Amino acid sequence: MKVQGSVIKEQGITFAIVVVKRQVVQNSNQANKALQSFGTLFPGMPVILMAQNYRGTPTYFGRRDIVRFLSKVPISAIPWKTYTIY
């Protein structure tokens, strides 16, 4: 399985962002399950989930301080890449 994501180091914190479907970030049970599953892909890092609405506006789910930071970062400034989950 392939996922779009990014690993970012900012202000001494290294964290991962993973793109998911919008319904995942809108349902806390699904979001928490996704955070656990992606934790194996990004061990030892906080994982943030990101989904976009039809206009491309991102919504983030995860650690509040990181979500607050990302809400001020243009999505085009995030270095996205494809990760493979085995």
MOBELVEN-V155140 format. One record per helix or strand of 3 or more residues. SS is the DSSP state (H for helix, E for strand). FROM is the first residue (numbers start at 1). TO is the last residue. Records with the same first field share a line. If there is no record, write none. Layout:
# MOBELVEN-V155140
SS=FROM-TO ; FROM-TO
This chain:
# MOBELVEN-V155140
E=2-10 ; 13-19 ; 46-52 ; 58-61 ; 81-84
H=22-25 ; 28-39 ; 64-70 ; 75-77
